[in-house]
Amino acid sequence: MLKRLRDTVIEVVGHRRLTKDIKQAVASGDQEAARTFRTGTLAAALTTRGRDARGQEVIDYVEAVQQADGGNADRTGWLRR
């Protein structure tokens, strides 16, 4: 039981950090991030549907940046934590 609780806390903290990074990217003017990310922290951390949606958003974001930047995905570096 404690292991499941610990794993859940780790998952929530990780998604909270990612959400914070997403918000920073949007605030800095990253249009692809603003258009792509919609899944909230708790949904991504606590539900299968949210986890899958957040994963797809990351894929969609990287593809959008590569297309916008001509194959140069340096702007996605904040995802590599």
N, CA, C and O of each residue as an XYZ file, in Angstrom:
324
protein
N       0.812     -1.199      0.000
C       0.000      0.000      0.000
C       0.861      1.271      0.000
O       0.589      2.216     -0.741
N       1.889      1.277      0.833
C       2.760      2.451      0.880
C       3.512      2.648     -0.431
O       3.755      3.779     -0.851
N       3.876      1.546     -1.074
C       4.572      1.642     -2.356
C       3.665      2.294     -3.392
O       4.119      3.144     -4.159
N       2.401      1.914     -3.426
C       1.464      2.524     -4.380
C       1.297      4.015     -4.104
O       1.252      4.824     -5.030
N       1.206      4.368     -2.830
C       1.079      5.776     -2.462
C       2.326      6.557     -2.870
O       2.234      7.652     -3.425
N       3.485      5.979     -2.589
C       4.752      6.624     -2.966
C       4.838      6.795     -4.476
O       5.223      7.860     -4.959
N       4.483      5.760     -5.222
C       4.515      5.834     -6.686
C       3.564      6.913     -7.203
O       3.891      7.629     -8.150
N       2.399      7.029     -6.588
C       1.432      8.062     -6.992
C       1.982      9.455     -6.731
O       1.852     10.345     -7.572
N       2.592      9.645     -5.577
C       3.184     10.945     -5.249
C       4.282     11.289     -6.249
O       4.356     12.423     -6.722
N       5.121     10.335     -6.567
C       6.195     10.563     -7.545
C       5.609     10.959     -8.892
O       6.111     11.868     -9.554
N       4.546     10.272     -9.294
C       3.897     10.560    -10.581
C       3.312     11.973    -10.598
O       3.471     12.700    -11.578
N       2.641     12.359     -9.521
C       2.040     13.696     -9.439
C       3.129     14.773     -9.470
O       3.002     15.771    -10.179
N       4.186     14.568     -8.706
C       5.286     15.547     -8.670
C       5.922     15.691    -10.051
O       6.210     16.807    -10.484
N       6.143     14.587    -10.739
C       6.742     14.639    -12.079
C       5.862     15.384    -13.067
O       6.348     16.205    -13.845
N       4.576     15.101    -13.036
C       3.668     15.797    -13.953
C       3.497     17.261    -13.564
O       3.284     18.110    -14.430
N       3.589     17.565    -12.269
C       3.524     18.968    -11.841
C       4.712     19.749    -12.408
O       4.561     20.885    -12.858
N       5.881     19.133    -12.380
C       7.072     19.788    -12.957
C       6.897     20.000    -14.461
O       7.219     21.065    -14.987
N       6.384     18.979    -15.142
C       6.167     19.102    -16.587
C       5.140     20.192    -16.885
O       5.317     20.970    -17.821
N       4.075     20.251    -16.101
C       3.063     21.295    -16.289
C       3.680     22.675    -16.088
O       3.382     23.603    -16.840
N       4.533     22.814    -15.083
C       5.213     24.088    -14.838
C       6.087     24.463    -16.043
O       6.096     25.617    -16.472
N       6.813     23.489    -16.581
C       7.652     23.735    -17.760
C       6.805     24.110    -18.979
O       7.186     24.977    -19.765
N       5.672     23.459    -19.125
C       4.763     23.790    -20.235
C       4.295     25.231    -20.105
O       4.305     25.982    -21.081
N       3.885     25.618    -18.900
C       3.414     26.990    -18.677
C       4.512     28.010    -18.950
O       4.240     29.088    -19.478
N       5.750     27.676    -18.593
C       6.876     28.569    -18.882
C       7.097     28.701    -20.381
O       7.365     29.794    -20.880
N       6.984     27.593    -21.097
C       7.155     27.631    -22.552
C       6.075     28.495    -23.192
O       6.360     29.298    -24.080
N       4.848     28.330    -22.743
C       3.736     29.133    -23.273
C       3.958     30.605    -22.949
O       3.773     31.465    -23.810
N       4.354     30.902    -21.710
C       4.587     32.293    -21.302
C       5.714     32.946    -22.092
O       5.721     34.161    -22.291
N       6.672     32.127    -22.543
C       7.791     32.680    -23.312
C       7.447     32.855    -24.788
O       8.279     33.303    -25.577
N       6.208     32.498    -25.157
C       5.775     32.724    -26.531
C       5.810     31.501    -27.424
O       5.670     31.632    -28.640
N       5.990     30.325    -26.866
C       6.036     29.096    -27.661
C       4.621     28.762    -28.140
O       3.816     28.207    -27.392
N       4.334     29.106    -29.388
C       3.000     28.924    -29.948
C       2.610     27.456    -30.067
O       1.449     27.102    -29.864
N       3.568     26.606    -30.394
C       3.269     25.183    -30.510
C       2.864     24.599    -29.152
O       1.949     23.780    -29.075
N       3.537     25.015    -28.100
C       3.173     24.549    -26.756
C       1.778     25.038    -26.383
O       0.980     24.292    -25.815
N       1.493     26.291    -26.704
C       0.176     26.851    -26.382
C      -0.937     26.105    -27.105
O      -2.015     25.903    -26.546
N      -0.685     25.696    -28.341
C      -1.707     24.993    -29.124
C      -1.844     23.525    -28.756
O      -2.912     22.941    -28.943
N      -0.784     22.918    -28.237
C      -0.748     21.470    -28.092
C      -1.191     20.952    -26.729
O      -2.003     20.031    -26.652
N      -0.673     21.527    -25.670
C      -0.883     20.943    -24.341
C      -2.206     21.368    -23.730
O      -2.499     22.557    -23.601
N      -3.008     20.361    -23.352
C      -4.332     20.597    -22.769
C      -4.583     19.766    -21.508
O      -5.433     20.131    -20.696
N      -3.871     18.673    -21.333
C      -4.128     17.756    -20.228
C      -3.557     18.321    -18.930
O      -2.405     18.754    -18.882
N      -4.365     18.312    -17.893
C      -3.946     18.822    -16.594
C      -3.063     17.852    -15.831
O      -2.967     16.672    -16.170
N      -2.426     18.366    -14.805
C      -1.483     17.589    -14.002
C      -2.136     16.364    -13.378
O      -1.620     15.254    -13.517
N      -3.258     16.544    -12.693
C      -3.874     15.420    -12.000
C      -4.395     14.368    -12.965
O      -4.262     13.171    -12.713
N      -4.986     14.808    -14.065
C      -5.466     13.838    -15.053
C      -4.301     13.031    -15.608
O      -4.400     11.813    -15.751
N      -3.192     13.710    -15.922
C      -2.028     13.018    -16.483
C      -1.409     12.053    -15.473
O      -0.925     10.985    -15.847
N      -1.425     12.429    -14.205
C      -0.776     11.610    -13.185
C      -1.651     10.485    -12.654
O      -1.136      9.450    -12.231
N      -2.976     10.674    -12.671
C      -3.835      9.742    -11.958
C      -4.760      8.894    -12.825
O      -5.397      7.970    -12.321
N      -4.843      9.191    -14.117
C      -5.739      8.403    -14.970
C      -4.996      7.886    -16.194
O      -4.084      8.533    -16.708
N      -5.398      6.733    -16.639
C      -4.797      6.145    -17.841
C      -5.076      7.029    -19.046
O      -4.192      7.269    -19.868
N      -6.292      7.506    -19.146
C      -6.664      8.367    -20.274
C      -5.835      9.656    -20.285
O      -5.359     10.086    -21.335
N      -5.669     10.267    -19.104
C      -4.862     11.475    -19.002
C      -3.403     11.228    -19.309
O      -2.758     12.031    -19.983
N      -2.878     10.107    -18.810
C      -1.477      9.753    -19.091
C      -1.250      9.585    -20.582
O      -0.276     10.088    -21.141
N      -2.173      8.865    -21.219
C      -2.048      8.647    -22.663
C      -2.196      9.952    -23.440
O      -1.494     10.177    -24.426
N      -3.110     10.806    -22.993
C      -3.308     12.100    -23.670
C      -2.065     12.971    -23.547
O      -1.646     13.587    -24.527
N      -1.471     13.032    -22.360
C      -0.270     13.846    -22.150
C       0.874     13.309    -23.003
O       1.625     14.086    -23.592
N       1.011     11.998    -23.075
C       2.054     11.397    -23.915
C       1.873     11.757    -25.375
O       2.843     12.074    -26.064
N       0.639     11.712    -25.850
C       0.359     12.080    -27.240
C       0.629     13.561    -27.465
O       1.109     13.948    -28.531
N       0.326     14.390    -26.478
C       0.602     15.820    -26.608
C       2.102     16.086    -26.754
O       2.506     16.951    -27.532
N       2.914     15.357    -26.022
C       4.370     15.519    -26.140
C       4.813     15.152    -27.555
O       5.600     15.872    -28.170
N       4.311     14.041    -28.065
C       4.645     13.631    -29.432
C       4.197     14.689    -30.432
O       4.962     15.072    -31.317
N       2.966     15.159    -30.297
C       2.429     16.174    -31.211
C       3.233     17.461    -31.145
O       3.478     18.101    -32.167
N       3.645     17.839    -29.933
C       4.430     19.058    -29.756
C       5.774     18.952    -30.475
O       6.162     19.860    -31.210
N       6.477     17.847    -30.262
C       7.786     17.666    -30.900
C       7.641     17.692    -32.421
O       8.450     18.313    -33.111
N       6.623     17.024    -32.942
C       6.400     17.029    -34.396
C       6.077     18.433    -34.899
O       6.556     18.827    -35.962
N       5.279     19.188    -34.161
C       4.930     20.557    -34.571
C       6.158     21.464    -34.565
O       6.331     22.288    -35.464
N       7.004     21.313    -33.555
C       8.231     22.129    -33.483
C       9.172     21.767    -34.621
O       9.757     22.651    -35.246
N       9.322     20.485    -34.894
C      10.194     20.073    -35.996
C       9.688     20.628    -37.322
O      10.477     21.075    -38.155
N       8.392     20.601    -37.513
C       7.826     21.132    -38.752
C       8.009     22.651    -38.821
O       8.374     23.186    -39.867
N       7.759     23.331    -37.727
C       7.869     24.796    -37.711
C       9.315     25.266    -37.834
O       9.586     26.295    -38.453
N      10.237     24.518    -37.250
C      11.644     24.921    -37.227
C      12.473     24.221    -38.291
O      13.702     24.287    -38.247
N      11.838     23.556    -39.240
C      12.565     22.899    -40.313
C      13.397     21.720    -39.867
O      14.519     21.541    -40.340
N      12.867     20.911    -38.964
C      13.588     19.715    -38.528
C      14.513     19.940    -37.360
O      15.077     18.979    -36.837
N      14.690     21.180    -36.929
C      15.552     21.493    -35.799
C      14.707     21.523    -34.536
O      13.918     22.449    -34.345
N      14.857     20.533    -33.674
C      14.026     20.420    -32.478
C      14.743     20.899    -31.221
O      14.432     20.439    -30.123
N      15.705     21.823    -31.364
C      16.418     22.331    -30.190
C      15.474     22.969    -29.185
O      15.738     22.957    -27.982
N      14.385     23.519    -29.673
C      13.423     24.195    -28.807
C      12.718     23.223    -27.864
O      12.083     23.657    -26.902
N      12.815     21.940    -28.117
C      12.161     20.949    -27.266
C      13.070     20.472    -26.129
O      12.717     19.535    -25.413
N      14.207     21.091    -25.960
C      15.161     20.672    -24.953
C      14.603     20.635    -23.541
O      15.047     19.825    -22.727
N      13.638     21.494    -23.232
C      13.060     21.515    -21.889
C      12.318     20.237    -21.554
O      12.022     19.992    -20.384
N      12.004     19.409    -22.556
C      11.331     18.135    -22.310
C      12.298     17.058    -21.800
O      11.865     16.042    -21.256
N      13.589     17.278    -21.974
C      14.587     16.255    -21.622
C      15.066     16.406    -20.184
O      16.223     16.761    -19.958
N      14.235     16.155    -19.248
C      14.622     16.232    -17.847
C      14.694     14.881    -17.241
O      15.007     14.751    -16.058
